[in-house]
Each structure stands twice: as structure tokens, then as C-alpha cells.
Amino acid sequence: MQLVKEFPIEKRYGYVRVSSKDQETNYSLETQREQLLKAGISAENIRQEIGSGTLLLKDRPVLSKLINNELKKGDLLVVTKLDRCCRNAMAFLELEMEFKTRQITFLSLDLPYSEDRNMHSLISTIIASIASFRNRKTPREAARGYC
């Protein structure tokens, strides 16, 4: 991806996450890592976590440390899917605002990317809202036997 190549390799970071220990062994983490490596993120700059995407940032120590202690102005954070980072639209908006304030670029490989930063923000926000909606809806559907 062209955007990733615009950043020096030491300024590129990746984050992978699965929700449970069961998913740790089904190649999901490895698949995410491979996608980030293919995108140009070095292995030593990929952070990995096991925990729900619905948890608050403060309750996700790896992502919290990455954002608060490691990422600096001019860095790039890449995830394979937006829901690896957030499943709550408000939490995503807060995170996006922090990235903008600190001049950190955020990229989700599953989203179309626009060079127009405002358009990219709009796309990300819409997808985060859909993820938040699905996250709230899924427990009700499961209780009814729909999923």
C-alpha cells in the first residue's frame, strides 16, 4: 500500500488483536501479522493482544501502551480491520481525535483509503458506527437464535 511506504519503516506500527484465547490458536493472530508484514510493517513494531474490542482503551494494556507511550508525532498505526482497534463508535472518534491532535496517521487495511484526510475520516467513522451497531445487536440476535 502506497501510504505505508511514505513512512520510514521505524515509524510504522501495527496492532493485532483477537477476542479470546480460543481464537489465538486458529491462525487469526498469525493471519493479521502476515497482512501487516506484507503491508510493510516490521515484525518488531507489531503489537499483539488478546481481549475484547468492546473494552475501554484503559482496559486493553497493549493498545493503551502503544498509543500512550510508543506512538509519536509522524508515526503510522496500521490495523488489518477497524474492529481490531475499536468496536464502539464513540471510542473510535475519541481515538481518531487523539491521533489527529498528536499527528499520528491511522490506517485500517480493510477500508478504502482516500488521500483526502477528511474523506478518510468520514469513511472510518461510518464503518466504526456500523461496527458499534452490530456489536450492540449481536447479543440480542444470539439470544433469539439468529447467529
GULO-881608 format. One record per atom (N, C-alpha, C): residue number from 1; residue in three letters; atom name; x negated, z, y. Coordinates in pm, whole numbers, plus 50000, padded with zeros to 5 digits. Example, Ala and Ser with C-alpha at 12.3 -4.5 7.8 and 13.67 -1.06 7.14 Angstrom:
BEGIN
> pos code site east up north
> 1 ALA N 48681 50780 49431 .
> 1 ALA CA 48770 50780 49550 .
> 1 ALA C 48680 50780 49670 .
> 2 SER N 48715 50708 49775 .
> 2 SER CA 48633 50714 49894 .
> 2 SER C 48710 50787 50003 .
END
This chain:
BEGIN
> pos code site east up north
> 1 MET N 49916 50000 49883 .
> 1 MET CA 50000 50000 50000 .
> 1 MET C 49910 50000 50124 .
> 2 GLN N 49943 49914 50216 .
> 2 GLN CA 49858 49892 50334 .
> 2 GLN C 49842 50017 50419 .
> 3 LEU N 49951 50091 50441 .
> 3 LEU CA 49943 50210 50526 .
> 3 LEU C 49839 50309 50474 .
> 4 VAL N 49837 50332 50345 .
> 4 VAL CA 49742 50428 50286 .
> 4 VAL C 49600 50385 50316 .
> 5 LYS N 49571 50257 50306 .
> 5 LYS CA 49436 50205 50327 .
> 5 LYS C 49388 50221 50471 .
> 6 GLU N 49481 50245 50563 .
> 6 GLU CA 49444 50264 50703 .
> 6 GLU C 49381 50402 50727 .
> 7 PHE N 49394 50492 50632 .
> 7 PHE CA 49340 50627 50644 .
> 7 PHE C 49212 50639 50563 .
> 8 PRO N 49110 50703 50618 .
> 8 PRO CA 48989 50729 50537 .
> 8 PRO C 49028 50808 50412 .
> 9 ILE N 48962 50783 50301 .
> 9 ILE CA 49000 50845 50173 .
> 9 ILE C 49005 50997 50180 .
> 10 GLU N 48917 51058 50259 .
> 10 GLU CA 48916 51205 50267 .
> 10 GLU C 49035 51259 50347 .
> 11 LYS N 49109 51173 50416 .
> 11 LYS CA 49225 51216 50495 .
> 11 LYS C 49357 51186 50423 .
> 12 ARG N 49348 51141 50299 .
> 12 ARG CA 49467 51110 50218 .
> 12 ARG C 49493 51222 50119 .
> 13 TYR N 49614 51274 50120 .
> 13 TYR CA 49653 51381 50028 .
> 13 TYR C 49779 51339 49952 .
> 14 GLY N 49792 51390 49831 .
> 14 GLY CA 49911 51366 49751 .
> 14 GLY C 49967 51496 49700 .
> 15 TYR N 50096 51497 49674 .
> 15 TYR CA 50164 51614 49620 .
> 15 TYR C 50256 51569 49508 .
> 16 VAL N 50242 51633 49391 .
> 16 VAL CA 50329 51605 49277 .
> 16 VAL C 50398 51735 49237 .
> 17 ARG N 50522 51721 49189 .
> 17 ARG CA 50599 51839 49152 .
> 17 ARG C 50698 51804 49043 .
> 18 VAL N 50715 51900 48952 .
> 18 VAL CA 50826 51896 48857 .
> 18 VAL C 50901 52027 48870 .
> 19 SER N 51025 52029 48827 .
> 19 SER CA 51109 52146 48847 .
> 19 SER C 51086 52256 48744 .
> 20 SER N 51044 52219 48623 .
> 20 SER CA 51034 52320 48518 .
> 20 SER C 50915 52296 48428 .
> 21 LYS N 50877 52400 48355 .
> 21 LYS CA 50768 52391 48258 .
> 21 LYS C 50797 52282 48154 .
> 22 ASP N 50924 52266 48116 .
> 22 ASP CA 50960 52164 48018 .
> 22 ASP C 50919 52025 48066 .
> 23 GLN N 50934 51998 48195 .
> 23 GLN CA 50900 51867 48250 .
> 23 GLN C 50750 51847 48260 .
> 24 GLU N 50676 51956 48257 .
> 24 GLU CA 50530 51946 48269 .
> 24 GLU C 50471 51866 48153 .
> 25 THR N 50534 51875 48037 .
> 25 THR CA 50480 51810 47918 .
> 25 THR C 50541 51673 47889 .
> 26 ASN N 50634 51627 47971 .
> 26 ASN CA 50696 51498 47940 .
> 26 ASN C 50637 51382 48022 .
> 27 TYR N 50515 51398 48063 .
> 27 TYR CA 50440 51297 48137 .
> 27 TYR C 50485 51276 48281 .
> 28 SER N 50580 51352 48328 .
> 28 SER CA 50627 51335 48464 .
> 28 SER C 50516 51364 48566 .
> 29 LEU N 50444 51474 48548 .
> 29 LEU CA 50334 51504 48640 .
> 29 LEU C 50226 51397 48632 .
> 30 GLU N 50191 51358 48510 .
> 30 GLU CA 50087 51256 48492 .
> 30 GLU C 50130 51122 48553 .
> 31 THR N 50256 51086 48536 .
> 31 THR CA 50307 50962 48593 .
> 31 THR C 50297 50965 48745 .
> 32 GLN N 50335 51077 48805 .
> 32 GLN CA 50325 51091 48950 .
> 32 GLN C 50179 51081 48995 .
> 33 ARG N 50091 51150 48923 .
> 33 ARG CA 49947 51146 48957 .
> 33 ARG C 49895 51002 48950 .
> 34 GLU N 49931 50931 48845 .
> 34 GLU CA 49885 50793 48829 .
> 34 GLU C 49933 50706 48946 .
> 35 GLN N 50057 50725 48989 .
> 35 GLN CA 50110 50648 49102 .
> 35 GLN C 50032 50677 49230 .
> 36 LEU N 49998 50804 49251 .
> 36 LEU CA 49921 50839 49371 .
> 36 LEU C 49779 50784 49364 .
> 37 LEU N 49717 50791 49248 .
> 37 LEU CA 49583 50735 49231 .
> 37 LEU C 49585 50585 49257 .
> 38 LYS N 49686 50519 49204 .
> 38 LYS CA 49699 50374 49224 .
> 38 LYS C 49721 50340 49372 .
> 39 ALA N 49788 50429 49443 .
> 39 ALA CA 49814 50409 49586 .
> 39 ALA C 49691 50434 49672 .
> 40 GLY N 49586 50496 49612 .
> 40 GLY CA 49463 50518 49687 .
> 40 GLY C 49433 50661 49724 .
> 41 ILE N 49502 50756 49662 .
> 41 ILE CA 49475 50897 49686 .
> 41 ILE C 49370 50943 49585 .
> 42 SER N 49265 51012 49630 .
> 42 SER CA 49163 51058 49536 .
> 42 SER C 49215 51175 49454 .
> 43 ALA N 49170 51185 49331 .
> 43 ALA CA 49217 51290 49239 .
> 43 ALA C 49198 51429 49297 .
> 44 GLU N 49087 51452 49366 .
> 44 GLU CA 49062 51587 49420 .
> 44 GLU C 49153 51623 49536 .
> 45 ASN N 49225 51525 49592 .
> 45 ASN CA 49318 51553 49702 .
> 45 ASN C 49464 51552 49658 .
> 46 ILE N 49488 51556 49528 .
> 46 ILE CA 49625 51563 49476 .
> 46 ILE C 49655 51707 49437 .
> 47 ARG N 49762 51760 49492 .
> 47 ARG CA 49805 51897 49463 .
> 47 ARG C 49927 51891 49372 .
> 48 GLN N 49936 51984 49279 .
> 48 GLN CA 50041 51983 49178 .
> 48 GLN C 50112 52116 49172 .
> 49 GLU N 50245 52111 49152 .
> 49 GLU CA 50324 52234 49150 .
> 49 GLU C 50440 52221 49051 .
> 50 ILE N 50476 52335 48993 .
> 50 ILE CA 50593 52342 48907 .
> 50 ILE C 50691 52438 48975 .
> 51 GLY N 50806 52388 49011 .
> 51 GLY CA 50907 52469 49080 .
> 51 GLY C 51014 52381 49138 .
> 52 SER N 51129 52436 49161 .
> 52 SER CA 51243 52360 49209 .
> 52 SER C 51221 52307 49350 .
> 53 GLY N 51268 52185 49373 .
> 53 GLY CA 51263 52125 49506 .
> 53 GLY C 51364 52186 49600 .
> 54 THR N 51453 52269 49547 .
> 54 THR CA 51552 52334 49632 .
> 54 THR C 51499 52463 49695 .
> 55 LEU N 51385 52511 49645 .
> 55 LEU CA 51328 52633 49701 .
> 55 LEU C 51280 52610 49843 .
> 56 LEU N 51282 52715 49922 .
> 56 LEU CA 51228 52708 50057 .
> 56 LEU C 51077 52685 50050 .
> 57 LEU N 51022 52627 50153 .
> 57 LEU CA 50880 52599 50158 .
> 57 LEU C 50796 52724 50131 .
> 58 LYS N 50835 52837 50187 .
> 58 LYS CA 50759 52961 50169 .
> 58 LYS C 50757 53006 50024 .
> 59 ASP N 50853 52959 49943 .
> 59 ASP CA 50860 52995 49802 .
> 59 ASP C 50793 52892 49711 .
> 60 ARG N 50724 52796 49772 .
> 60 ARG CA 50651 52693 49698 .
> 60 ARG C 50505 52701 49743 .
> 61 PRO N 50427 52786 49679 .
> 61 PRO CA 50293 52819 49730 .
> 61 PRO C 50198 52700 49741 .
> 62 VAL N 50203 52606 49651 .
> 62 VAL CA 50109 52494 49656 .
> 62 VAL C 50140 52404 49775 .
> 63 LEU N 50267 52367 49790 .
> 63 LEU CA 50305 52281 49903 .
> 63 LEU C 50284 52355 50035 .
> 64 SER N 50319 52482 50038 .
> 64 SER CA 50301 52561 50159 .
> 64 SER C 50154 52567 50200 .
> 65 LYS N 50066 52593 50105 .
> 65 LYS CA 49922 52598 50135 .
> 65 LYS C 49872 52462 50183 .
> 66 LEU N 49917 52357 50117 .
> 66 LEU CA 49876 52222 50156 .
> 66 LEU C 49915 52194 50301 .
> 67 ILE N 50039 52223 50335 .
> 67 ILE CA 50089 52194 50470 .
> 67 ILE C 50026 52286 50574 .
> 68 ASN N 50019 52414 50545 .
> 68 ASN CA 49974 52511 50646 .
> 68 ASN C 49824 52528 50657 .
> 69 ASN N 49750 52502 50548 .
> 69 ASN CA 49606 52529 50550 .
> 69 ASN C 49516 52408 50533 .
> 70 GLU N 49567 52304 50470 .
> 70 GLU CA 49479 52191 50439 .
> 70 GLU C 49501 52069 50528 .
> 71 LEU N 49626 52033 50550 .
> 71 LEU CA 49653 51913 50629 .
> 71 LEU C 49616 51935 50776 .
> 72 LYS N 49548 51837 50831 .
> 72 LYS CA 49503 51842 50970 .
> 72 LYS C 49553 51718 51045 .
> 73 LYS N 49540 51722 51175 .
> 73 LYS CA 49576 51608 51260 .
> 73 LYS C 49510 51483 51206 .
> 74 GLY N 49589 51377 51193 .
> 74 GLY CA 49536 51249 51147 .
> 74 GLY C 49537 51231 50996 .
> 75 ASP N 49585 51331 50921 .
> 75 ASP CA 49591 51320 50776 .
> 75 ASP C 49718 51248 50732 .
> 76 LEU N 49718 51208 50606 .
> 76 LEU CA 49831 51140 50543 .
> 76 LEU C 49872 51221 50420 .
> 77 LEU N 50000 51249 50407 .
> 77 LEU CA 50054 51313 50287 .
> 77 LEU C 50145 51213 50218 .
> 78 VAL N 50118 51190 50089 .
> 78 VAL CA 50195 51093 50010 .
> 78 VAL C 50260 51164 49892 .
> 79 VAL N 50387 51134 49869 .
> 79 VAL CA 50460 51177 49750 .
> 79 VAL C 50515 51052 49683 .
> 80 THR N 50545 51063 49553 .
> 80 THR CA 50598 50946 49483 .
> 80 THR C 50745 50925 49511 .
> 81 LYS N 50818 51035 49530 .
> 81 LYS CA 50961 51030 49561 .
> 81 LYS C 50990 51139 49663 .
> 82 LEU N 51081 51111 49752 .
> 82 LEU CA 51114 51205 49858 .
> 82 LEU C 51158 51340 49803 .
> 83 ASP N 51230 51340 49691 .
> 83 ASP CA 51280 51467 49638 .
> 83 ASP C 51170 51552 49575 .
> 84 ARG N 51048 51500 49561 .
> 84 ARG CA 50936 51582 49516 .
> 84 ARG C 50898 51681 49626 .
> 85 CYS N 50928 51644 49749 .
> 85 CYS CA 50895 51726 49865 .
> 85 CYS C 51013 51816 49905 .
> 86 CYS N 51130 51758 49918 .
> 86 CYS CA 51248 51832 49964 .
> 86 CYS C 51374 51776 49900 .
> 87 ARG N 51466 51867 49873 .
> 87 ARG CA 51599 51826 49829 .
> 87 ARG C 51705 51878 49924 .
> 88 ASN N 51663 51918 50040 .
> 88 ASN CA 51752 51972 50140 .
> 88 ASN C 51725 51898 50270 .
> 89 ALA N 51828 51835 50325 .
> 89 ALA CA 51810 51752 50444 .
> 89 ALA C 51756 51832 50563 .
> 90 MET N 51807 51953 50584 .
> 90 MET CA 51759 52032 50697 .
> 90 MET C 51612 52071 50680 .
> 91 ALA N 51574 52109 50558 .
> 91 ALA CA 51434 52144 50533 .
> 91 ALA C 51345 52023 50556 .
> 92 PHE N 51392 51905 50515 .
> 92 PHE CA 51313 51784 50537 .
> 92 PHE C 51298 51755 50686 .
> 93 LEU N 51406 51770 50762 .
> 93 LEU CA 51398 51744 50906 .
> 93 LEU C 51299 51839 50974 .
> 94 GLU N 51299 51966 50932 .
> 94 GLU CA 51204 52062 50988 .
> 94 GLU C 51061 52023 50952 .
> 95 LEU N 51042 51981 50827 .
> 95 LEU CA 50909 51939 50783 .
> 95 LEU C 50864 51814 50857 .
> 96 GLU N 50955 51720 50873 .
> 96 GLU CA 50924 51597 50944 .
> 96 GLU C 50886 51626 51090 .
> 97 MET N 50955 51720 51152 .
> 97 MET CA 50923 51757 51291 .
> 97 MET C 50785 51822 51298 .
> 98 GLU N 50753 51907 51200 .
> 98 GLU CA 50621 51969 51198 .
> 98 GLU C 50512 51863 51182 .
> 99 PHE N 50535 51767 51092 .
> 99 PHE CA 50437 51660 51073 .
> 99 PHE C 50419 51580 51203 .
> 100 LYS N 50529 51550 51269 .
> 100 LYS CA 50521 51473 51393 .
> 100 LYS C 50444 51552 51499 .
> 101 THR N 50474 51681 51513 .
> 101 THR CA 50407 51766 51611 .
> 101 THR C 50257 51775 51584 .
> 102 ARG N 50222 51788 51456 .
> 102 ARG CA 50081 51803 51418 .
> 102 ARG C 50012 51668 51394 .
> 103 GLN N 50083 51559 51414 .
> 103 GLN CA 50030 51423 51398 .
> 103 GLN C 49979 51398 51257 .
> 104 ILE N 50062 51437 51160 .
> 104 ILE CA 50037 51411 51018 .
> 104 ILE C 50136 51304 50975 .
> 105 THR N 50088 51205 50905 .
> 105 THR CA 50175 51097 50858 .
> 105 THR C 50226 51132 50719 .
> 106 PHE N 50355 51112 50698 .
> 106 PHE CA 50418 51138 50569 .
> 106 PHE C 50468 51007 50511 .
> 107 LEU N 50441 50986 50383 .
> 107 LEU CA 50484 50863 50316 .
> 107 LEU C 50538 50897 50179 .
> 108 SER N 50656 50846 50149 .
> 108 SER CA 50714 50858 50016 .
> 108 SER C 50714 50717 49956 .
> 109 LEU N 50649 50703 49841 .
> 109 LEU CA 50631 50571 49781 .
> 109 LEU C 50762 50505 49739 .
> 110 ASP N 50869 50582 49722 .
> 110 ASP CA 50996 50524 49678 .
> 110 ASP C 51081 50472 49794 .
> 111 LEU N 51035 50489 49916 .
> 111 LEU CA 51113 50445 50032 .
> 111 LEU C 51054 50319 50093 .
> 112 PRO N 51141 50234 50146 .
> 112 PRO CA 51086 50121 50222 .
> 112 PRO C 51013 50175 50343 .
> 113 TYR N 50901 50116 50376 .
> 113 TYR CA 50824 50164 50489 .
> 113 TYR C 50838 50067 50605 .
> 114 SER N 50855 50123 50724 .
> 114 SER CA 50862 50042 50844 .
> 114 SER C 50748 50083 50937 .
> 115 GLU N 50681 49985 50995 .
> 115 GLU CA 50577 50013 51094 .
> 115 GLU C 50635 50082 51217 .
> 116 ASP N 50764 50061 51239 .
> 116 ASP CA 50835 50128 51347 .
> 116 ASP C 50860 50272 51302 .
> 117 ARG N 50787 50367 51359 .
> 117 ARG CA 50795 50507 51315 .
> 117 ARG C 50936 50563 51327 .
> 118 ASN N 51010 50521 51429 .
> 118 ASN CA 51148 50570 51445 .
> 118 ASN C 51237 50519 51332 .
> 119 MET N 51218 50394 51292 .
> 119 MET CA 51295 50338 51181 .
> 119 MET C 51257 50407 51051 .
> 120 HIS N 51127 50433 51034 .
> 120 HIS CA 51082 50503 50913 .
> 120 HIS C 51143 50643 50907 .
> 121 SER N 51150 50711 51018 .
> 121 SER CA 51210 50844 51025 .
> 121 SER C 51359 50837 50990 .
> 122 LEU N 51427 50736 51041 .
> 122 LEU CA 51570 50719 51010 .
> 122 LEU C 51592 50698 50861 .
> 123 ILE N 51513 50611 50800 .
> 123 ILE CA 51526 50584 50656 .
> 123 ILE C 51502 50712 50577 .
> 124 SER N 51397 50784 50609 .
> 124 SER CA 51363 50907 50538 .
> 124 SER C 51474 51011 50552 .
> 125 THR N 51529 51023 50670 .
> 125 THR CA 51634 51121 50696 .
> 125 THR C 51761 51087 50618 .
> 126 ILE N 51797 50961 50613 .
> 126 ILE CA 51916 50919 50538 .
> 126 ILE C 51897 50950 50389 .
> 127 ILE N 51781 50917 50335 .
> 127 ILE CA 51755 50943 50192 .
> 127 ILE C 51753 51093 50165 .
> 128 ALA N 51695 51172 50255 .
> 128 ALA CA 51694 51318 50238 .
> 128 ALA C 51837 51372 50239 .
> 129 SER N 51922 51317 50323 .
> 129 SER CA 52062 51360 50328 .
> 129 SER C 52134 51328 50197 .
> 130 ILE N 52107 51211 50141 .
> 130 ILE CA 52167 51174 50013 .
> 130 ILE C 52118 51267 49902 .
> 131 ALA N 51989 51297 49901 .
> 131 ALA CA 51935 51389 49801 .
> 131 ALA C 51998 51527 49814 .
> 132 SER N 52018 51573 49936 .
> 132 SER CA 52080 51702 49961 .
> 132 SER C 52225 51702 49911 .
> 133 PHE N 52297 51595 49936 .
> 133 PHE CA 52435 51580 49889 .
> 133 PHE C 52440 51584 49737 .
> 134 ARG N 52354 51507 49673 .
> 134 ARG CA 52353 51503 49525 .
> 134 ARG C 52315 51640 49467 .
> 135 ASN N 52224 51707 49533 .
> 135 ASN CA 52182 51840 49485 .
> 135 ASN C 52297 51940 49489 .
> 136 ARG N 52379 51933 49591 .
> 136 ARG CA 52494 52022 49602 .
> 136 ARG C 52606 51981 49506 .
> 137 LYS N 52618 51853 49479 .
> 137 LYS CA 52725 51801 49395 .
> 137 LYS C 52697 51818 49246 .
> 138 THR N 52573 51807 49203 .
> 138 THR CA 52538 51807 49062 .
> 138 THR C 52586 51931 48986 .
> 139 PRO N 52571 52055 49037 .
> 139 PRO CA 52620 52170 48961 .
> 139 PRO C 52771 52163 48933 .
> 140 ARG N 52849 52114 49029 .
> 140 ARG CA 52994 52101 49008 .
> 140 ARG C 53021 51996 48902 .
> 141 GLU N 52948 51883 48907 .
> 141 GLU CA 52968 51779 48807 .
> 141 GLU C 52929 51828 48669 .
> 142 ALA N 52820 51904 48661 .
> 142 ALA CA 52776 51957 48532 .
> 142 ALA C 52880 52052 48476 .
> 143 ALA N 52938 52135 48562 .
> 143 ALA CA 53040 52230 48517 .
> 143 ALA C 53163 52158 48464 .
> 144 ARG N 53191 52040 48518 .
> 144 ARG CA 53305 51959 48474 .
> 144 ARG C 53270 51867 48358 .
> 145 GLY N 53143 51865 48319 .
> 145 GLY CA 53102 51780 48208 .
> 145 GLY C 53070 51637 48245 .
> 146 TYR N 53049 51609 48375 .
> 146 TYR CA 53022 51472 48420 .
> 146 TYR C 52877 51431 48408 .
> 147 CYS N 52786 51527 48391 .
> 147 CYS CA 52645 51489 48379 .
> 147 CYS C 52573 51579 48282 .
END
